[in-house]
Amino acid sequence: MAKQEAIGERVTTMAENGFSSLKLFTGNSNPDLAYKIAEYIGVEMGRMTCTKFSDGEIRVQVDESARGTDVFIIQSTCDPANDNIMELLIMLDAFRRASAKSITVVMPYYGYARQDKKIKPREPVTARLVADLISQTGASRVVACDLHADQIQGFFDIPVDHLFLGPTIAAYLRDEGYADMDAVVVSPDVGGVARARAMAERLGKPLAIIAKRRPEPGKVEIVEIIGNVEGKVCIMIDDIIDTGGSMIQGAEALLVRGAKDVIATCTHPVFSSNCTQRLQESPISRIVCTDTIPIPKQKEVSKLTVLSAAPLLGEAIMRIHQNVSVSSLFDDWS
């Protein structure tokens, strides 16, 4: 994995400033990312036990004092989403009862985010339910990356810092020479236009949009492609790749329209079922994602490049602890 630089101007590290009131803890959802964040900040990971009883109930035990400290819990609510959410809620209760000064939930991936609105009668708004559970259980603040819908920030009754990993992906693409190619940034749907436009502006490239419809969950139909893609390298960007259907069908449609090459990028590699194998066998030449969700060894394929979210998350944690602006990290990102 290529070495990555910090996002923006780095603030003073914990070791340099002598802060001892910041503590990082992680559940079982993505410990590798959590330890990378701890290494970036320059602190040791807090000691905590997260296991299960014989009947499947989750057991959490904080193994060091948290009294009067600023606690940061790093926990993606990815698969298994229900176990990871329950583990997070129990950790929150444990630290609240341990008299932590503040408890910030760092959620690199926010599960249930795609259930953010009521479309049909008698449907729940599960993204709001998860937000309510986190708020009411004792969280002081939430940090999230590339939420599926911006409105989710309003579901919380506590402050939310919304981070963007688009600049991290854009920096990698520039280093790989895509900014110098005859390329176009493609949004795989109308809802992702803002994200694609920000990437296009960062790379200095034009924008194209794939208009599609979903007749039912898991199925995609391409309706139209807006923009010139003929003879160009197409950089598709999305927040999530789940089954890979949108990316694969979008790539096929782009190539039919005369695209020279297609690469796929995303923040959250959900990669359910046999997604990575389908992507490997598809006409997409490269897949670039981040490590907000851990990728099992059996799902790693040769086309896949994984960038780390640790520098961005580590920077945000230090800024929150020192009461320094977090939004200034994205002054040049739409």
Backbone hydrogen bonds in HBPLUS format (Angstrom, degrees):
<---DONOR---> <-ACCEPTOR-->    atom                        ^
c    i                          cat <-CA-CA->   ^        H-A-AA   ^      H-
h    n   atom  resd res      DA  || num        DHA   H-A  angle D-A-AA Bond
n    s   type  num  typ     dist DA aas  dist angle  dist       angle   num
A0017-ASN N   A0013-THR O   3.02 MM   4  6.24 149.6  2.11 147.2 155.5     1
A0018-GLY N   A0014-MET O   2.73 MM   4  5.69 120.9  2.08 142.0 157.4     2
A0019-PHE N   A0014-MET O   3.17 MM   5  5.20 135.2  2.38 137.9 143.1     3
A0070-ASP N   A0021-SER O   2.64 MM  49  5.86 165.6  1.66 171.0 176.4     4
A0023-LYS N   A0070-ASP O   3.00 MM  47  6.24 162.0  2.03 153.9 152.8     5
A0072-PHE N   A0023-LYS O   2.87 MM  49  6.20 155.4  1.93 166.2 172.3     6
A0046-GLY N   A0024-LEU O   2.60 MM  22  5.44 155.0  1.66 157.8 167.1     7
A0025-PHE N   A0072-PHE O   2.92 MM  47  6.22 154.1  1.99 164.8 163.7     8
A0074-ILE N   A0025-PHE O   2.86 MM  49  6.24 167.3  1.87 160.2 162.5     9
A0034-ALA N   A0030-ASN O   3.26 MM   4  6.55 159.3  2.30 148.2 154.4    10
A0035-TYR N   A0031-PRO O   2.95 MM   4  6.18 157.9  1.99 156.1 159.6    11
A0036-LYS N   A0032-ASP O   3.14 MM   4  6.40 146.3  2.26 142.3 151.6    12
A0037-ILE N   A0033-LEU O   2.98 MM   4  6.28 151.0  2.06 150.2 158.0    13
A0038-ALA N   A0034-ALA O   2.99 MM   4  6.31 158.5  2.03 148.0 153.8    14
A0039-GLU N   A0035-TYR O   2.98 MM   4  6.13 153.6  2.05 140.2 147.2    15
A0040-TYR N   A0036-LYS O   2.93 MM   4  6.15 153.8  2.00 144.0 151.2    16
A0041-ILE N   A0037-ILE O   2.96 MM   4  6.23 162.1  1.99 155.2 159.0    17
A0042-GLY N   A0038-ALA O   2.85 MM   4  5.89 151.3  1.93 143.9 152.8    18
A0043-VAL N   A0038-ALA O   3.09 MM   5  5.34 158.5  2.14 147.0 150.4    19
A0063-ASP N   A0047-ARG O   2.98 MM  16  5.23 150.4  2.07 129.5 135.1    20
A0049-THR N   A0061-GLN O   2.76 MM  12  5.00 170.2  1.77 152.1 154.9    21
A0061-GLN N   A0049-THR O   2.88 MM  12  5.00 150.7  1.97 143.1 149.4    22
A0051-THR N   A0059-ARG O   2.91 MM   8  5.20 156.7  1.97 152.9 157.9    23
A0059-ARG N   A0051-THR O   2.75 MM   8  5.20 178.0  1.75 141.2 141.9    24
A0053-PHE N   A0057-GLU O   2.74 MM   4  5.30 161.1  1.77 158.7 164.5    25
A0056-GLY N   A0053-PHE O   2.97 MM   3  5.37 165.5  1.99 119.3 122.0    26
A0069-THR N   A0066-ALA O   3.21 MM   3  5.56 159.6  2.26 135.5 131.4    27
A0068-GLY N   A0099-SER O   2.93 MM  31  6.30 165.0  1.96 149.0 144.8    28
A0101-LYS N   A0069-THR O   2.83 MM  32  5.04 132.2  2.06 127.7 140.5    29
A0102-SER N   A0069-THR O   3.35 MM  33  6.78 155.8  2.42 142.0 141.2    30
A0071-VAL N   A0102-SER O   2.88 MM  31  6.01 163.5  1.90 156.7 151.9    31
A0104-THR N   A0071-VAL O   2.79 MM  33  6.18 168.4  1.80 162.3 164.1    32
A0073-ILE N   A0104-THR O   2.86 MM  31  6.24 157.9  1.91 160.4 167.9    33
A0106-VAL N   A0073-ILE O   2.72 MM  33  5.77 170.0  1.73 157.2 160.0    34
A0075-GLN N   A0106-VAL O   2.94 MM  31  6.19 162.6  1.97 158.8 163.8    35
A0077-THR N   A0109-TYR O   3.08 MM  32  6.12 164.5  2.11 160.3 157.2    36
A0084-ASN N   A0080-PRO O   3.02 MM   4  6.22 164.7  2.05 159.8 164.8    37
A0085-ILE N   A0081-ALA O   2.87 MM   4  6.03 155.4  1.93 153.0 159.3    38
A0086-MET N   A0082-ASN O   3.03 MM   4  6.13 166.1  2.05 145.8 150.0    39
A0087-GLU N   A0083-ASP O   2.88 MM   4  6.02 154.8  1.94 146.2 153.8    40
A0088-LEU N   A0084-ASN O   2.99 MM   4  6.11 152.8  2.07 138.5 145.6    41
A0089-LEU N   A0085-ILE O   2.96 MM   4  6.28 159.9  2.00 153.6 158.4    42
A0090-ILE N   A0086-MET O   3.00 MM   4  6.23 157.8  2.05 148.7 154.4    43
A0091-MET N   A0087-GLU O   2.94 MM   4  6.16 154.1  2.01 146.5 154.0    44
A0092-LEU N   A0088-LEU O   2.91 MM   4  6.18 158.1  1.96 151.7 157.7    45
A0093-ASP N   A0089-LEU O   3.05 MM   4  6.32 158.1  2.10 145.8 151.0    46
A0094-ALA N   A0090-ILE O   2.94 MM   4  6.17 154.1  2.01 146.1 153.4    47
A0095-PHE N   A0091-MET O   3.00 MM   4  6.29 162.5  2.03 157.0 159.9    48
A0096-ARG N   A0092-LEU O   2.94 MM   4  6.10 152.6  2.01 148.3 156.6    49
A0097-ARG N   A0093-ASP O   3.03 MM   4  6.17 159.0  2.07 146.6 151.6    50
A0098-ALA N   A0094-ALA O   2.97 MM   4  6.14 121.2  2.33 131.1 147.3    51
A0100-ALA N   A0095-PHE O   3.25 MM   5  5.79 166.7  2.27 163.2 162.8    52
A0099-SER N   A0096-ARG O   3.30 MM   3  5.46 159.0  2.34 106.7 108.9    53
A0140-SER N   A0103-ILE O   2.67 MM  37  5.14 168.9  1.68 151.4 154.3    54
A0105-VAL N   A0141-ARG O   2.88 MM  36  6.29 160.7  1.92 158.4 155.4    55
A0143-VAL N   A0105-VAL O   2.79 MM  38  6.14 160.2  1.83 158.7 159.0    56
A0107-MET N   A0143-VAL O   2.67 MM  36  5.88 162.5  1.70 174.1 172.7    57
A0115-GLN N   A0112-TYR O   3.10 MM   3  5.58 162.2  2.13 114.2 119.8    58
A0127-ALA N   A0115-GLN O   2.97 MM  12  5.54 168.9  1.99 147.3 143.6    59
A0128-ARG N   A0125-VAL O   3.09 MM   3  5.65 132.7  2.32 110.7 121.6    60
A0129-LEU N   A0125-VAL O   3.28 MM   4  6.66 150.9  2.37 141.5 150.0    61
A0130-VAL N   A0126-THR O   2.98 MM   4  6.25 162.4  2.01 157.6 159.6    62
A0131-ALA N   A0127-ALA O   3.19 MM   4  6.35 154.3  2.26 135.9 142.9    63
A0132-ASP N   A0128-ARG O   2.88 MM   4  6.16 156.6  1.93 151.9 158.1    64
A0133-LEU N   A0129-LEU O   2.99 MM   4  6.28 158.6  2.04 151.4 156.9    65
A0134-ILE N   A0130-VAL O   3.06 MM   4  6.32 161.4  2.10 151.4 155.5    66
A0135-SER N   A0131-ALA O   2.93 MM   4  6.11 165.9  1.95 153.0 157.2    67
A0136-GLN N   A0132-ASP O   2.88 MM   4  5.93 168.7  1.89 154.2 157.4    68
A0137-THR N   A0133-LEU O   3.09 MM   4  6.01 131.6  2.34 138.1 148.7    69
A0139-ALA N   A0134-ILE O   3.45 MM   5  6.10 161.9  2.48 163.8 160.0    70
A0142-VAL N   A0159-PRO O   3.04 MM  17  6.45 154.8  2.11 151.3 159.3    71
A0161-ASP N   A0142-VAL O   2.85 MM  19  6.30 161.5  1.89 160.2 165.9    72
A0144-ALA N   A0161-ASP O   3.04 MM  17  6.41 162.2  2.08 160.0 164.0    73
A0163-LEU N   A0144-ALA O   2.77 MM  19  6.03 175.8  1.77 167.7 167.2    74
A0146-ASP N   A0163-LEU O   2.84 MM  17  6.14 167.8  1.85 168.3 166.6    75
A0152-ILE N   A0149-ALA O   3.11 MM   3  5.89 166.7  2.13 122.2 126.1    76
A0153-GLN N   A0150-ASP O   3.12 MM   3  6.04 158.2  2.16 125.1 128.8    77
A0154-GLY N   A0151-GLN O   2.93 MM   3  5.44 137.0  2.11 111.1 121.9    78
A0155-PHE N   A0152-ILE O   2.94 MM   3  5.09 155.3  2.00 106.2 114.4    79
A0156-PHE N   A0153-GLN O   3.46 MM   3  6.01 162.2  2.50 109.9 114.3    80
A0168-THR N   A0165-LEU O   3.12 MM   3  5.20 122.5  2.47  98.4 112.6    81
A0169-ILE N   A0165-LEU O   3.12 MM   4  6.49 158.4  2.16 153.4 158.9    82
A0170-ALA N   A0166-GLY O   2.77 MM   4  5.98 162.0  1.80 158.1 164.2    83
A0171-ALA N   A0167-PRO O   2.89 MM   4  5.97 155.5  1.95 141.9 147.8    84
A0172-TYR N   A0168-THR O   3.20 MM   4  6.44 153.8  2.27 140.2 146.8    85
A0173-LEU N   A0169-ILE O   2.97 MM   4  6.27 160.1  2.01 151.7 157.1    86
A0174-ARG N   A0170-ALA O   2.92 MM   4  6.17 153.1  2.00 149.9 157.0    87
A0175-ASP N   A0171-ALA O   3.02 MM   4  6.25 158.0  2.07 144.5 150.5    88
A0176-GLU N   A0172-TYR O   2.96 MM   4  6.24 137.7  2.14 143.1 155.3    89
A0178-TYR N   A0173-LEU O   3.01 MM   5  5.50 154.0  2.08 160.9 154.5    90
A0177-GLY N   A0174-ARG O   3.00 MM   3  5.12 158.9  2.04 105.1 111.5    91
A0180-ASP N   A0177-GLY O   3.12 MM   3  5.49 149.3  2.22 107.3 116.1    92
A0181-MET N   A0178-TYR O   3.23 MM   3  5.10 157.9  2.28  98.6 105.3    93
A0183-ALA N   A0181-MET O   3.01 MM   2  5.41 119.3  2.40 107.5  90.8    94
A0233-VAL N   A0182-ASP O   2.97 MM  51  6.27 158.8  2.02 140.9 147.2    95
A0184-VAL N   A0233-VAL O   2.91 MM  49  6.25 150.1  2.01 156.0 156.7    96
A0235-ILE N   A0184-VAL O   2.87 MM  51  6.16 165.8  1.89 158.3 162.1    97
A0185-VAL N   A0206-PRO O   3.04 MM  21  6.34 164.4  2.06 164.5 159.5    98
A0208-ALA N   A0185-VAL O   2.87 MM  23  6.19 149.6  1.97 157.3 159.7    99
A0186-VAL N   A0235-ILE O   2.83 MM  49  5.73 167.3  1.85 132.7 136.2   100
A0237-ILE N   A0186-VAL O   3.15 MM  51  6.45 153.4  2.23 167.5 168.8   101
A0187-SER N   A0208-ALA O   2.94 MM  21  6.39 160.2  1.98 153.3 154.8   102
A0210-ILE N   A0187-SER O   2.91 MM  23  6.15 159.1  1.95 172.3 179.2   103
A0192-GLY N   A0189-ASP O   3.26 MM   3  5.70 152.5  2.34 108.3 115.5   104
A0193-VAL N   A0190-VAL O   3.27 MM   3  5.54 160.4  2.31 119.7 118.2   105
A0196-ALA N   A0192-GLY O   3.06 MM   4  6.31 163.3  2.09 155.2 160.1   106
A0197-ARG N   A0193-VAL O   2.75 MM   4  5.90 157.5  1.80 155.7 162.4   107
A0198-ALA N   A0194-ALA O   3.05 MM   4  6.24 157.4  2.11 146.3 151.4   108
A0199-MET N   A0195-ARG O   3.17 MM   4  6.46 155.7  2.24 143.9 150.2   109
A0200-ALA N   A0196-ALA O   2.82 MM   4  6.06 157.4  1.87 150.4 157.2   110
A0201-GLU N   A0197-ARG O   2.90 MM   4  6.12 157.0  1.95 150.6 155.9   111
A0202-ARG N   A0198-ALA O   3.03 MM   4  6.23 153.9  2.10 142.6 149.8   112
A0203-LEU N   A0199-MET O   2.98 MM   4  6.22 150.8  2.07 149.4 156.7   113
A0204-GLY N   A0200-ALA O   2.77 MM   4  5.70 117.6  2.16 136.1 152.8   114
A0205-LYS N   A0200-ALA O   2.82 MM   5  4.85 160.7  1.86 141.2 145.3   115
A0209-ILE N   A0226-ILE O   2.83 MM  17  5.02 158.1  1.88 144.4 152.0   116
A0226-ILE N   A0209-ILE O   2.71 MM  17  5.02 169.4  1.72 160.9 162.0   117
A0211-ALA N   A0224-GLU O   2.73 MM  13  5.09 163.6  1.76 159.2 163.2   118
A0223-VAL N   A0211-ALA O   2.73 MM  12  5.39 160.7  1.76 148.0 151.9   119
A0224-GLU N   A0211-ALA O   3.19 MM  13  5.09 157.8  2.24 131.8 135.8   120
A0213-ARG N   A0221-GLU O   2.91 MM   8  5.32 151.4  1.99 147.1 156.6   121
A0221-GLU N   A0213-ARG O   2.89 MM   8  5.32 150.9  1.97 159.4 166.6   122
A0219-LYS N   A0216-GLU O   3.07 MM   3  5.66 157.5  2.12 145.4 145.0   123
A0232-LYS N   A0229-VAL O   3.17 MM   3  5.42 163.2  2.20 132.1 129.9   124
A0231-GLY N   A0258-GLY O   2.73 MM  27  5.76 174.9  1.73 134.2 133.5   125
A0260-LYS N   A0232-LYS O   2.78 MM  28  5.09 149.0  1.88 128.4 136.4   126
A0234-CYS N   A0261-ASP O   2.75 MM  27  6.03 172.1  1.75 155.9 153.4   127
A0263-ILE N   A0234-CYS O   2.90 MM  29  6.33 160.9  1.94 169.5 175.7   128
A0236-MET N   A0263-ILE O   2.92 MM  27  6.15 164.6  1.95 167.8 162.8   129
A0265-THR N   A0236-MET O   2.74 MM  29  5.95 144.3  1.87 150.0 162.1   130
A0238-ASP N   A0265-THR O   3.06 MM  27  6.44 144.1  2.19 139.0 149.3   131
A0268-HIS N   A0239-ASP O   2.82 MM  29  6.02 170.8  1.83 158.5 161.7   132
A0241-ILE N   A0268-HIS O   3.25 MM  27  6.60 157.6  2.30 161.8 161.3   133
A0271-PHE N   A0241-ILE O   3.04 MM  30  6.14 160.9  2.08 148.6 147.2   134
A0272-SER N   A0242-ASP O   2.97 MM  30  5.51 134.8  2.18 120.0 133.3   135
A0248-ILE N   A0244-GLY O   2.96 MM   4  6.07 168.1  1.98 160.3 164.0   136
A0249-GLN N   A0245-GLY O   2.97 MM   4  5.98 170.8  1.98 153.1 156.0   137
A0250-GLY N   A0246-SER O   2.89 MM   4  5.79 149.3  1.99 137.7 147.5   138
A0251-ALA N   A0247-MET O   2.85 MM   4  5.98 155.4  1.91 145.0 151.4   139
A0252-GLU N   A0248-ILE O   2.99 MM   4  6.24 160.0  2.03 150.1 155.3   140
A0253-ALA N   A0249-GLN O   3.00 MM   4  6.20 157.0  2.06 145.5 151.5   141
A0254-LEU N   A0250-GLY O   2.93 MM   4  6.16 153.9  2.00 147.9 155.3   142
A0255-LEU N   A0251-ALA O   2.97 MM   4  6.19 158.5  2.01 151.5 156.6   143
A0256-VAL N   A0252-GLU O   3.05 MM   4  6.28 149.5  2.14 142.7 151.0   144
A0257-ARG N   A0253-ALA O   3.09 MM   4  6.37 142.1  2.24 139.1 149.0   145
A0257-ARG N   A0254-LEU O   3.09 MM   3  5.03 121.4  2.45  91.5 106.4   146
A0259-ALA N   A0254-LEU O   3.01 MM   5  5.50 162.6  2.04 140.5 139.0   147
A0258-GLY N   A0255-LEU O   3.02 MM   3  5.03 158.2  2.07 103.1 108.2   148
A0285-SER N   A0262-VAL O   2.89 MM  23  6.08 160.4  1.93 173.9 177.4   149
A0264-ALA N   A0286-ARG O   2.89 MM  22  6.24 168.6  1.91 157.8 159.5   150
A0288-VAL N   A0264-ALA O   2.81 MM  24  6.28 158.1  1.85 154.9 162.5   151
A0266-CYS N   A0288-VAL O   2.92 MM  22  6.48 143.5  2.05 154.5 165.4   152
A0270-VAL N   A0268-HIS O   3.07 MM   2  5.86 127.5  2.36 107.6  92.7   153
A0275-CYS N   A0272-SER O   3.11 MM   3  5.76 150.7  2.20 134.2 143.1   154
A0278-ARG N   A0274-ASN O   3.06 MM   4  6.35 156.9  2.12 155.6 162.7   155
A0279-LEU N   A0275-CYS O   2.88 MM   4  6.19 156.5  1.93 155.9 163.1   156
A0280-GLN N   A0276-THR O   2.86 MM   4  6.01 151.8  1.94 141.5 149.6   157
A0281-GLU N   A0277-GLN O   3.04 MM   4  6.26 146.2  2.16 142.2 150.2   158
A0282-SER N   A0279-LEU O   3.18 MM   3  4.96 150.5  2.27  95.9 104.8   159
A0287-ILE N   A0303-LYS O   2.96 MM  16  5.76 165.7  1.98 142.5 138.6   160
A0305-THR N   A0287-ILE O   2.83 MM  18  6.18 148.7  1.92 161.6 171.7   161
A0289-CYS N   A0305-THR O   2.97 MM  16  6.39 161.2  2.01 166.2 172.4   162
A0307-LEU N   A0289-CYS O   2.80 MM  18  6.13 168.8  1.81 148.1 150.7   163
A0291-ASP N   A0307-LEU O   3.01 MM  16  6.32 120.8  2.38 159.6 172.5   164
A0299-LYS N   A0296-PRO O   2.91 MM   3  5.45 156.6  1.96 116.1 123.9   165
A0300-GLU N   A0297-LYS O   3.14 MM   3  5.36 164.8  2.16 110.1 114.9   166
A0304-LEU N   A0301-VAL O   3.14 MM   3  5.57 160.2  2.18 114.8 121.0   167
A0313-LEU N   A0309-ALA O   3.04 MM   4  6.21 173.4  2.04 163.6 165.8   168
A0314-GLY N   A0310-ALA O   2.74 MM   4  5.68 161.7  1.77 154.5 160.3   169
A0315-GLU N   A0311-PRO O   2.97 MM   4  6.02 156.7  2.03 141.7 148.0   170
A0316-ALA N   A0312-LEU O   2.97 MM   4  6.21 158.1  2.02 148.6 154.6   171
A0317-ILE N   A0313-LEU O   2.93 MM   4  6.15 160.6  1.97 151.1 155.9   172
A0318-MET N   A0314-GLY O   3.07 MM   4  6.31 163.8  2.09 150.5 154.2   173
A0319-ARG N   A0315-GLU O   3.02 MM   4  6.22 157.6  2.07 147.5 154.0   174
A0320-ILE N   A0316-ALA O   2.91 MM   4  6.11 159.5  1.95 152.8 158.2   175
A0321-HIS N   A0317-ILE O   2.99 MM   4  6.17 164.3  2.02 150.6 154.9   176
A0322-GLN N   A0318-MET O   3.00 MM   4  6.16 145.5  2.12 142.3 151.4   177
A0324-VAL N   A0319-ARG O   2.76 MM   5  4.66 171.9  1.77 143.2 145.2   178
A0323-ASN N   A0320-ILE O   3.19 MM   3  5.01 161.4  2.23 100.7 106.0   179
A0329-LEU N   A0326-VAL O   3.06 MM   3  5.84 165.6  2.08 121.2 125.7   180
A0330-PHE N   A0327-SER O   2.94 MM   3  5.69 163.5  1.97 121.4 126.6   181
A0333-TRP N   A0330-PHE O   3.02 MM   3  4.96 162.6  2.06 113.6 112.8   182
